[in-house]
Amino acid sequence: MSEVILKTENLGISFGGLKAAQDVNIEIKKKQLYGLVGPNGAGKTTIFNMLTGVYRPTTGHFYLQGEDLTGKGQEEINHKGIARTFQNIRLFNNMTVIRNVLVGLHNQPEFKCSMVESMFRLPRHFQCEKAMRERAKEILRVVGLEEERNFLSCNLPYGKQRKLEIARALATNPKLLLLDEPAAGMNPQETADLMDIIIRIRDEFDMTILLIEHDMKFVSGLCDEVTVLNFGTVLAQGDTKTALNDPEVIKAYIGG
Amino acid sequence: MAKSLKNIKWKHYLNYIVIAVVTILFAIMSMSNALTSSTIYLLEKIAIAVLLTVSLSVVVGFLGELSLGHAGFMCVGAYLGGKTACLLEASLGNGILSLLISLLVGGAVAALCGVIIGLPALRLKGDYLAIVTLAFGEIVRSLFLNSSDASFGGPLGLDTPRYDKNVLFIIAFVAVLICLAVIQNLIRSKHGRAITSIRDNEIAARATGINITKYKLTVFTIAAFFAGIAGVLYSYSNYTIQSAKFNYNYSIEILVMVVLGGMGSINGSIIAATLITVLDVELQTILTGETAVLQDLLYALILIVLVVYNNAPALKAFRERNSMKNFLRKITKAKHDPAHRADDEAKWDRVPTKIEMNEVLSTEFQPTMSTLEPDRKEDL
């Protein structure tokens, strides 16, 4: 039995009278690929926002490796080890690709360099910059963007921007990576490519990944376990095949 | 050592070198009494404008927050530094030591105000922050305007000690170099990347774990510090401080220099600050008497022309065609930039002429093989 990375206990949030999510219990183990699916407006991104500290849950708690992170700020949660990507891409558009990743590396303890050290160009600054660049190139190699590292990130095609967002999240050295619709807007070739990359990330970085996706082929091809949400409540949970073939789930998707 | 010298990117340090060389040249000229007092005054004005513009450009250009209270920080620095100089004159005399102490005091108090203004900046965005900073500038100005005669001179202004004119502008330029070094080194480091990431996408920066509070406060503090230094230099350069000088028009004038120099470009800020200061002073000396009314008009017109020249697409293309780089390439016949090759090899004679276009657009037009074929070939 491998270690539990993320555990949520009756996690829920309501906006006024609207219960956007309630009683969500998820348990994700180390190196697991976990899917979060459901029709539009089911509350998937809301759960992501709670897990990253954008929203404060109104009920329940969530634990990262046993540590309660409920109600912590976004920055602190990132430091503790949860990184995410966004549904609508949010890159640093006026920066080059490699710089986007370097910003992700900003808080890593091995690249610590105080503001004074940078201002007066002490040796530590140069060591740190060099080491950061090496590491950033390594991460870019994993997602296959090494060649484009000096392009402005806004000039990348859509699929590559998504990959860059994953690379930036990866650079913060998370224990748990949250991917919000990573394959949205990708063609079949790019989607297959992305599946490879996600598996490679899991293997090379021992990463645990929780992802939201509408492409069922993508989900069933990658995820070991899924949670299906509808109107903020859990509809089905467990092994991907069984959960997705649940009559309730099919009903929620196609109606009837 | 030789190897490490080779590795230095000289391009990055060009602005220090240019400013240092200019300073040394003018220093030599002032030693040999070749400079008129008006030239020296102009040099001081330029140094002060550069300090203000470079420090504001960190807030506006790199952090991406609109601040309209930069003259307020300068005002704090000018009054506090000037007062310190007055107090020190009795004990320390009017030497370099008292100048340095008053520079530090002026800068430090302005930096403190920067922290105070930085705190709401964490909560407010865009226009709202602009209003708060604008209000800050006006509050500071009216505080000093209504102070008692004994403290800060009130409406009459504060008289400050004089300093050797031949030396003051050199000190001002040294201050510019220090400011440039601190700000440029900060921007070209991991901390600078964090600051620009906040400008580019604050939500993503937060999710990436950037400590937004820390960086916003730091930027406001550093910018205010150097604005304070500029204020102290201003008080030394003018012998007297009138609070009317630091109204919001002056803040906007600094902002104009930043915008004209290009957001997020330190060298651009330096050039814009120098040009606008020289322009302003030249207009004041050339247009006197009857024509003095034209000063503001011409100033505004030249600003409009500069902005259009910088931003109009047609002019941009014109500048690109006639740029120094292109000219040098023609002379040296250097290898063509591969990025432009695709453009050059495209068959521009195939672009339809006006008559052809009319044909295409007319309803009677029937596509024939001859009109379609060339395009298809290019596709293959």
Interface residues (C-beta under 8 A of the other chain):
Chain A: T52 Q74 E75 N78 H79 A83 R84 F86 R90 L91 F92 N93 N94 M95 R99 L102 V103 G104 L105 H106 N107 F111 C113 M115 S118 M119 F120 R121 H125 C128 E129 M132 R168 A169 T172
Chain B: A181 V182 N185 L186 S189 K190 H191 G192 R193 A194 T196 S197 R199 D200 N201 I203 A204 A205 R206 A207 T208 G209 I210 N211 I212 T218 G264
